Amino acid sequence: MPDDENSDLRAKSDKQQSNSNQPNGLGAVMFVSQMGATIIICVAVGLAAGYYLDKLLGTSPWLLLVFTLLGIAAAFKSIFDFAKKQ
């Protein structure tokens, strides 16, 4: 009898672990929204830094373009890092 109870507990534990590896609907929505927010923030920081430095140094529009491209590159790197984790 004790062996049957242990095997039932192991089976339930294995089933719970296999279910935890599968993304649920809420987890997928959270993952996609996190990626979207990361893209927006990376590009916005690049734009803001480029705009500010252009106004400060009088190099309009060159630093704006450079920092925007750096923000886009940072966004792509973040997306690839997120994909590796999943």
Backbone as XML, in Angstrom:
<?xml version="1.0"?>
<chain id="A" units="angstrom">
  <residue number="1" name="MET">
    <atom name="N" x="0.801" y="-1.198" z="0.000"/>
    <atom name="CA" x="0.000" y="0.000" z="0.000"/>
    <atom name="C" x="0.850" y="1.270" z="0.000"/>
  </residue>
  <residue number="2" name="PRO">
    <atom name="N" x="1.865" y="1.363" z="0.867"/>
    <atom name="CA" x="2.663" y="2.590" z="0.887"/>
    <atom name="C" x="3.326" y="2.863" z="-0.460"/>
  </residue>
  <residue number="3" name="ASP">
    <atom name="N" x="3.724" y="1.791" z="-1.182"/>
    <atom name="CA" x="4.337" y="1.997" z="-2.492"/>
    <atom name="C" x="3.345" y="2.604" z="-3.476"/>
  </residue>
  <residue number="4" name="ASP">
    <atom name="N" x="2.073" y="2.195" z="-3.382"/>
    <atom name="CA" x="1.048" y="2.753" z="-4.263"/>
    <atom name="C" x="0.846" y="4.233" z="-3.990"/>
  </residue>
  <residue number="5" name="GLU">
    <atom name="N" x="0.859" y="4.618" z="-2.731"/>
    <atom name="CA" x="0.670" y="6.021" z="-2.373"/>
    <atom name="C" x="1.857" y="6.857" z="-2.846"/>
  </residue>
  <residue number="6" name="ASN">
    <atom name="N" x="3.062" y="6.327" z="-2.696"/>
    <atom name="CA" x="4.255" y="7.042" z="-3.151"/>
    <atom name="C" x="4.263" y="7.200" z="-4.660"/>
  </residue>
  <residue number="7" name="SER">
    <atom name="N" x="3.860" y="6.158" z="-5.370"/>
    <atom name="CA" x="3.841" y="6.248" z="-6.824"/>
    <atom name="C" x="2.767" y="7.231" z="-7.283"/>
  </residue>
  <residue number="8" name="ASP">
    <atom name="N" x="1.631" y="7.302" z="-6.581"/>
    <atom name="CA" x="0.598" y="8.277" z="-6.917"/>
    <atom name="C" x="1.104" y="9.696" z="-6.687"/>
  </residue>
  <residue number="9" name="LEU">
    <atom name="N" x="1.821" y="9.893" z="-5.584"/>
    <atom name="CA" x="2.365" y="11.215" z="-5.298"/>
    <atom name="C" x="3.413" y="11.619" z="-6.333"/>
  </residue>
  <residue number="10" name="ARG">
    <atom name="N" x="4.243" y="10.665" z="-6.740"/>
    <atom name="CA" x="5.244" y="10.949" z="-7.765"/>
    <atom name="C" x="4.590" y="11.290" z="-9.088"/>
  </residue>
  <residue number="11" name="ALA">
    <atom name="N" x="3.547" y="10.574" z="-9.436"/>
    <atom name="CA" x="2.844" y="10.824" z="-10.689"/>
    <atom name="C" x="2.214" y="12.219" z="-10.683"/>
  </residue>
  <residue number="12" name="LYS">
    <atom name="N" x="1.608" y="12.606" z="-9.558"/>
    <atom name="CA" x="1.018" y="13.948" z="-9.465"/>
    <atom name="C" x="2.099" y="15.019" z="-9.551"/>
  </residue>
  <residue number="13" name="SER">
    <atom name="N" x="3.230" y="14.777" z="-8.892"/>
    <atom name="CA" x="4.320" y="15.742" z="-8.908"/>
    <atom name="C" x="4.879" y="15.900" z="-10.319"/>
  </residue>
  <residue number="14" name="ASP">
    <atom name="N" x="5.064" y="14.779" z="-11.029"/>
    <atom name="CA" x="5.558" y="14.822" z="-12.405"/>
    <atom name="C" x="4.580" y="15.561" z="-13.302"/>
  </residue>
  <residue number="15" name="LYS">
    <atom name="N" x="3.298" y="15.341" z="-13.100"/>
    <atom name="CA" x="2.289" y="16.001" z="-13.917"/>
    <atom name="C" x="2.301" y="17.508" z="-13.669"/>
  </residue>
  <residue number="16" name="GLN">
    <atom name="N" x="2.460" y="17.929" z="-12.418"/>
    <atom name="CA" x="2.502" y="19.349" z="-12.104"/>
    <atom name="C" x="3.744" y="19.997" z="-12.704"/>
  </residue>
  <residue number="17" name="GLN">
    <atom name="N" x="4.869" y="19.298" z="-12.669"/>
    <atom name="CA" x="6.091" y="19.852" z="-13.245"/>
    <atom name="C" x="5.983" y="19.976" z="-14.747"/>
  </residue>
  <residue number="18" name="SER">
    <atom name="N" x="5.376" y="19.014" z="-15.402"/>
    <atom name="CA" x="5.243" y="19.089" z="-16.854"/>
    <atom name="C" x="4.261" y="20.189" z="-17.237"/>
  </residue>
  <residue number="19" name="ASN">
    <atom name="N" x="3.249" y="20.428" z="-16.434"/>
    <atom name="CA" x="2.304" y="21.499" z="-16.726"/>
    <atom name="C" x="2.921" y="22.869" z="-16.488"/>
  </residue>
  <residue number="20" name="SER">
    <atom name="N" x="3.850" y="22.979" z="-15.543"/>
    <atom name="CA" x="4.455" y="24.273" z="-15.253"/>
    <atom name="C" x="5.392" y="24.714" z="-16.366"/>
  </residue>
  <residue number="21" name="ASN">
    <atom name="N" x="5.897" y="23.789" z="-17.185"/>
    <atom name="CA" x="6.777" y="24.141" z="-18.291"/>
    <atom name="C" x="6.004" y="24.696" z="-19.472"/>
  </residue>
  <residue number="22" name="GLN">
    <atom name="N" x="4.715" y="24.449" z="-19.552"/>
    <atom name="CA" x="3.906" y="24.919" z="-20.661"/>
    <atom name="C" x="3.369" y="26.306" z="-20.325"/>
  </residue>
  <residue number="23" name="PRO">
    <atom name="N" x="3.543" y="27.267" z="-21.256"/>
    <atom name="CA" x="3.058" y="28.610" z="-20.963"/>
    <atom name="C" x="1.534" y="28.654" z="-20.984"/>
  </residue>
  <residue number="24" name="ASN">
    <atom name="N" x="0.973" y="29.356" z="-20.019"/>
    <atom name="CA" x="-0.463" y="29.531" z="-20.029"/>
    <atom name="C" x="-0.788" y="30.832" z="-20.741"/>
  </residue>
  <residue number="25" name="GLY">
    <atom name="N" x="-2.056" y="31.138" z="-20.894"/>
    <atom name="CA" x="-2.468" y="32.321" z="-21.632"/>
    <atom name="C" x="-1.974" y="33.607" z="-21.007"/>
  </residue>
  <residue number="26" name="LEU">
    <atom name="N" x="-2.084" y="33.723" z="-19.698"/>
    <atom name="CA" x="-1.650" y="34.938" z="-19.012"/>
    <atom name="C" x="-0.140" y="35.109" z="-19.111"/>
  </residue>
  <residue number="27" name="GLY">
    <atom name="N" x="0.592" y="34.032" z="-18.989"/>
    <atom name="CA" x="2.048" y="34.109" z="-19.104"/>
    <atom name="C" x="2.484" y="34.575" z="-20.481"/>
  </residue>
  <residue number="28" name="ALA">
    <atom name="N" x="1.793" y="34.110" z="-21.520"/>
    <atom name="CA" x="2.124" y="34.521" z="-22.886"/>
    <atom name="C" x="1.831" y="36.005" z="-23.090"/>
  </residue>
  <residue number="29" name="VAL">
    <atom name="N" x="0.715" y="36.476" z="-22.557"/>
    <atom name="CA" x="0.367" y="37.896" z="-22.672"/>
    <atom name="C" x="1.392" y="38.748" z="-21.935"/>
  </residue>
  <residue number="30" name="MET">
    <atom name="N" x="1.800" y="38.308" z="-20.757"/>
    <atom name="CA" x="2.797" y="39.048" z="-19.988"/>
    <atom name="C" x="4.133" y="39.092" z="-20.729"/>
  </residue>
  <residue number="31" name="PHE">
    <atom name="N" x="4.509" y="37.991" z="-21.348"/>
    <atom name="CA" x="5.770" y="37.919" z="-22.088"/>
    <atom name="C" x="5.752" y="38.890" z="-23.271"/>
  </residue>
  <residue number="32" name="VAL">
    <atom name="N" x="4.665" y="38.891" z="-24.026"/>
    <atom name="CA" x="4.563" y="39.760" z="-25.196"/>
    <atom name="C" x="4.522" y="41.234" z="-24.766"/>
  </residue>
  <residue number="33" name="SER">
    <atom name="N" x="3.790" y="41.538" z="-23.703"/>
    <atom name="CA" x="3.720" y="42.929" z="-23.262"/>
    <atom name="C" x="5.068" y="43.398" z="-22.717"/>
  </residue>
  <residue number="34" name="GLN">
    <atom name="N" x="5.811" y="42.526" z="-22.079"/>
    <atom name="CA" x="7.141" y="42.881" z="-21.595"/>
    <atom name="C" x="8.070" y="43.166" z="-22.767"/>
  </residue>
  <residue number="35" name="MET">
    <atom name="N" x="7.982" y="42.376" z="-23.825"/>
    <atom name="CA" x="8.802" y="42.625" z="-25.000"/>
    <atom name="C" x="8.429" y="43.956" z="-25.644"/>
  </residue>
  <residue number="36" name="GLY">
    <atom name="N" x="7.132" y="44.227" z="-25.743"/>
    <atom name="CA" x="6.691" y="45.487" z="-26.338"/>
    <atom name="C" x="7.152" y="46.694" z="-25.541"/>
  </residue>
  <residue number="37" name="ALA">
    <atom name="N" x="7.025" y="46.611" z="-24.231"/>
    <atom name="CA" x="7.466" y="47.717" z="-23.383"/>
    <atom name="C" x="8.973" y="47.916" z="-23.490"/>
  </residue>
  <residue number="38" name="THR">
    <atom name="N" x="9.722" y="46.841" z="-23.583"/>
    <atom name="CA" x="11.173" y="46.936" z="-23.708"/>
    <atom name="C" x="11.565" y="47.628" z="-25.007"/>
  </residue>
  <residue number="39" name="ILE">
    <atom name="N" x="10.887" y="47.292" z="-26.098"/>
    <atom name="CA" x="11.178" y="47.923" z="-27.387"/>
    <atom name="C" x="10.909" y="49.421" z="-27.309"/>
  </residue>
  <residue number="40" name="ILE">
    <atom name="N" x="9.744" y="49.785" z="-26.771"/>
    <atom name="CA" x="9.369" y="51.190" z="-26.696"/>
    <atom name="C" x="10.350" y="51.971" z="-25.815"/>
  </residue>
  <residue number="41" name="ILE">
    <atom name="N" x="10.713" y="51.403" z="-24.686"/>
    <atom name="CA" x="11.609" y="52.101" z="-23.757"/>
    <atom name="C" x="13.000" y="52.266" z="-24.367"/>
  </residue>
  <residue number="42" name="CYS">
    <atom name="N" x="13.523" y="51.226" z="-24.997"/>
    <atom name="CA" x="14.861" y="51.325" z="-25.600"/>
    <atom name="C" x="14.911" y="52.409" z="-26.674"/>
  </residue>
  <residue number="43" name="VAL">
    <atom name="N" x="13.919" y="52.423" z="-27.546"/>
    <atom name="CA" x="13.903" y="53.415" z="-28.623"/>
    <atom name="C" x="13.675" y="54.817" z="-28.050"/>
  </residue>
  <residue number="44" name="ALA">
    <atom name="N" x="12.783" y="54.941" z="-27.055"/>
    <atom name="CA" x="12.498" y="56.253" z="-26.465"/>
    <atom name="C" x="13.730" y="56.828" z="-25.761"/>
  </residue>
  <residue number="45" name="VAL">
    <atom name="N" x="14.478" y="55.989" z="-25.061"/>
    <atom name="CA" x="15.701" y="56.468" z="-24.392"/>
    <atom name="C" x="16.722" y="56.911" z="-25.433"/>
  </residue>
  <residue number="46" name="GLY">
    <atom name="N" x="16.854" y="56.164" z="-26.523"/>
    <atom name="CA" x="17.770" y="56.564" z="-27.591"/>
    <atom name="C" x="17.366" y="57.886" z="-28.222"/>
  </residue>
  <residue number="47" name="LEU">
    <atom name="N" x="16.062" y="58.051" z="-28.482"/>
    <atom name="CA" x="15.573" y="59.306" z="-29.043"/>
    <atom name="C" x="15.821" y="60.483" z="-28.101"/>
  </residue>
  <residue number="48" name="ALA">
    <atom name="N" x="15.491" y="60.299" z="-26.833"/>
    <atom name="CA" x="15.643" y="61.375" z="-25.861"/>
    <atom name="C" x="17.112" y="61.767" z="-25.695"/>
  </residue>
  <residue number="49" name="ALA">
    <atom name="N" x="17.996" y="60.791" z="-25.604"/>
    <atom name="CA" x="19.422" y="61.083" z="-25.447"/>
    <atom name="C" x="19.962" y="61.805" z="-26.681"/>
  </residue>
  <residue number="50" name="GLY">
    <atom name="N" x="19.590" y="61.333" z="-27.852"/>
    <atom name="CA" x="20.044" y="61.983" z="-29.086"/>
    <atom name="C" x="19.516" y="63.394" z="-29.223"/>
  </residue>
  <residue number="51" name="TYR">
    <atom name="N" x="18.252" y="63.587" z="-28.899"/>
    <atom name="CA" x="17.648" y="64.925" z="-28.987"/>
    <atom name="C" x="18.341" y="65.882" z="-28.020"/>
  </residue>
  <residue number="52" name="TYR">
    <atom name="N" x="18.523" y="65.443" z="-26.786"/>
    <atom name="CA" x="19.155" y="66.284" z="-25.774"/>
    <atom name="C" x="20.596" y="66.639" z="-26.177"/>
  </residue>
  <residue number="53" name="LEU">
    <atom name="N" x="21.354" y="65.655" z="-26.613"/>
    <atom name="CA" x="22.747" y="65.920" z="-26.987"/>
    <atom name="C" x="22.837" y="66.800" z="-28.233"/>
  </residue>
  <residue number="54" name="ASP">
    <atom name="N" x="21.895" y="66.643" z="-29.175"/>
    <atom name="CA" x="21.872" y="67.519" z="-30.349"/>
    <atom name="C" x="21.619" y="68.968" z="-29.940"/>
  </residue>
  <residue number="55" name="LYS">
    <atom name="N" x="20.688" y="69.180" z="-29.038"/>
    <atom name="CA" x="20.412" y="70.549" z="-28.576"/>
    <atom name="C" x="21.607" y="71.115" z="-27.804"/>
  </residue>
  <residue number="56" name="LEU">
    <atom name="N" x="22.251" y="70.281" z="-27.006"/>
    <atom name="CA" x="23.375" y="70.718" z="-26.195"/>
    <atom name="C" x="24.601" y="71.049" z="-27.048"/>
  </residue>
  <residue number="57" name="LEU">
    <atom name="N" x="24.888" y="70.194" z="-28.025"/>
    <atom name="CA" x="26.105" y="70.340" z="-28.819"/>
    <atom name="C" x="25.901" y="71.007" z="-30.173"/>
  </residue>
  <residue number="58" name="GLY">
    <atom name="N" x="24.634" y="71.190" z="-30.583"/>
    <atom name="CA" x="24.349" y="71.822" z="-31.870"/>
    <atom name="C" x="24.711" y="70.962" z="-33.065"/>
  </residue>
  <residue number="59" name="THR">
    <atom name="N" x="24.551" y="69.666" z="-32.953"/>
    <atom name="CA" x="24.918" y="68.746" z="-34.033"/>
    <atom name="C" x="23.695" y="68.152" z="-34.733"/>
  </residue>
  <residue number="60" name="SER">
    <atom name="N" x="22.586" y="68.856" z="-34.668"/>
    <atom name="CA" x="21.321" y="68.350" z="-35.199"/>
    <atom name="C" x="21.463" y="67.908" z="-36.650"/>
  </residue>
  <residue number="61" name="PRO">
    <atom name="N" x="20.965" y="66.840" z="-37.099"/>
    <atom name="CA" x="20.217" y="65.731" z="-36.512"/>
    <atom name="C" x="21.063" y="64.493" z="-36.288"/>
  </residue>
  <residue number="62" name="TRP">
    <atom name="N" x="22.378" y="64.644" z="-36.307"/>
    <atom name="CA" x="23.250" y="63.474" z="-36.355"/>
    <atom name="C" x="23.215" y="62.620" z="-35.096"/>
  </residue>
  <residue number="63" name="LEU">
    <atom name="N" x="23.308" y="63.223" z="-33.942"/>
    <atom name="CA" x="23.285" y="62.426" z="-32.716"/>
    <atom name="C" x="21.908" y="61.808" z="-32.480"/>
  </residue>
  <residue number="64" name="LEU">
    <atom name="N" x="20.848" y="62.502" z="-32.912"/>
    <atom name="CA" x="19.509" y="61.934" z="-32.821"/>
    <atom name="C" x="19.421" y="60.644" z="-33.633"/>
  </residue>
  <residue number="65" name="LEU">
    <atom name="N" x="19.957" y="60.674" z="-34.828"/>
    <atom name="CA" x="19.943" y="59.471" z="-35.674"/>
    <atom name="C" x="20.804" y="58.356" z="-35.080"/>
  </residue>
  <residue number="66" name="VAL">
    <atom name="N" x="21.985" y="58.703" z="-34.604"/>
    <atom name="CA" x="22.894" y="57.694" z="-34.057"/>
    <atom name="C" x="22.293" y="57.029" z="-32.820"/>
  </residue>
  <residue number="67" name="PHE">
    <atom name="N" x="21.768" y="57.843" z="-31.901"/>
    <atom name="CA" x="21.227" y="57.277" z="-30.672"/>
    <atom name="C" x="19.914" y="56.538" z="-30.904"/>
  </residue>
  <residue number="68" name="THR">
    <atom name="N" x="19.149" y="56.954" z="-31.910"/>
    <atom name="CA" x="17.938" y="56.201" z="-32.261"/>
    <atom name="C" x="18.317" y="54.821" z="-32.782"/>
  </residue>
  <residue number="69" name="LEU">
    <atom name="N" x="19.326" y="54.760" z="-33.616"/>
    <atom name="CA" x="19.791" y="53.458" z="-34.118"/>
    <atom name="C" x="20.356" y="52.595" z="-32.995"/>
  </residue>
  <residue number="70" name="LEU">
    <atom name="N" x="21.056" y="53.223" z="-32.054"/>
    <atom name="CA" x="21.553" y="52.469" z="-30.894"/>
    <atom name="C" x="20.395" y="51.945" z="-30.043"/>
  </residue>
  <residue number="71" name="GLY">
    <atom name="N" x="19.332" y="52.719" z="-29.892"/>
    <atom name="CA" x="18.147" y="52.271" z="-29.156"/>
    <atom name="C" x="17.469" y="51.102" z="-29.840"/>
  </residue>
  <residue number="72" name="ILE">
    <atom name="N" x="17.388" y="51.171" z="-31.160"/>
    <atom name="CA" x="16.794" y="50.060" z="-31.913"/>
    <atom name="C" x="17.647" y="48.807" z="-31.769"/>
  </residue>
  <residue number="73" name="ALA">
    <atom name="N" x="18.970" y="48.971" z="-31.825"/>
    <atom name="CA" x="19.865" y="47.820" z="-31.658"/>
    <atom name="C" x="19.718" y="47.221" z="-30.255"/>
  </residue>
  <residue number="74" name="ALA">
    <atom name="N" x="19.598" y="48.071" z="-29.250"/>
    <atom name="CA" x="19.413" y="47.584" z="-27.882"/>
    <atom name="C" x="18.086" y="46.840" z="-27.748"/>
  </residue>
  <residue number="75" name="ALA">
    <atom name="N" x="17.057" y="47.322" z="-28.441"/>
    <atom name="CA" x="15.761" y="46.647" z="-28.405"/>
    <atom name="C" x="15.856" y="45.252" z="-29.027"/>
  </residue>
  <residue number="76" name="PHE">
    <atom name="N" x="16.544" y="45.132" z="-30.167"/>
    <atom name="CA" x="16.711" y="43.817" z="-30.786"/>
    <atom name="C" x="17.506" y="42.875" z="-29.892"/>
  </residue>
  <residue number="77" name="LYS">
    <atom name="N" x="18.554" y="43.398" z="-29.255"/>
    <atom name="CA" x="19.338" y="42.557" z="-28.355"/>
    <atom name="C" x="18.481" y="42.062" z="-27.191"/>
  </residue>
  <residue number="78" name="SER">
    <atom name="N" x="17.650" y="42.928" z="-26.651"/>
    <atom name="CA" x="16.764" y="42.524" z="-25.563"/>
    <atom name="C" x="15.785" y="41.449" z="-26.008"/>
  </residue>
  <residue number="79" name="ILE">
    <atom name="N" x="15.255" y="41.580" z="-27.219"/>
    <atom name="CA" x="14.323" y="40.574" z="-27.747"/>
    <atom name="C" x="15.032" y="39.226" z="-27.876"/>
  </residue>
  <residue number="80" name="PHE">
    <atom name="N" x="16.257" y="39.230" z="-28.377"/>
    <atom name="CA" x="16.997" y="37.982" z="-28.507"/>
    <atom name="C" x="17.302" y="37.371" z="-27.138"/>
  </residue>
  <residue number="81" name="ASP">
    <atom name="N" x="17.608" y="38.219" z="-26.143"/>
    <atom name="CA" x="17.858" y="37.726" z="-24.787"/>
    <atom name="C" x="16.585" y="37.112" z="-24.183"/>
  </residue>
  <residue number="82" name="PHE">
    <atom name="N" x="15.432" y="37.757" z="-24.422"/>
    <atom name="CA" x="14.159" y="37.207" z="-23.947"/>
    <atom name="C" x="13.886" y="35.847" z="-24.597"/>
  </residue>
  <residue number="83" name="ALA">
    <atom name="N" x="14.178" y="35.758" z="-25.896"/>
    <atom name="CA" x="13.930" y="34.506" z="-26.613"/>
    <atom name="C" x="14.826" y="33.385" z="-26.091"/>
  </residue>
  <residue number="84" name="LYS">
    <atom name="N" x="16.054" y="33.705" z="-25.723"/>
    <atom name="CA" x="16.953" y="32.688" z="-25.176"/>
    <atom name="C" x="16.437" y="32.129" z="-23.862"/>
  </residue>
  <residue number="85" name="LYS">
    <atom name="N" x="15.872" y="33.006" z="-23.020"/>
    <atom name="CA" x="15.369" y="32.579" z="-21.729"/>
    <atom name="C" x="14.172" y="31.649" z="-21.875"/>
  </residue>
  <residue number="86" name="GLN">
    <atom name="N" x="13.398" y="31.845" z="-22.900"/>
    <atom name="CA" x="12.209" y="31.041" z="-23.089"/>
    <atom name="C" x="12.569" y="29.828" z="-23.853"/>
  </residue>
</chain>
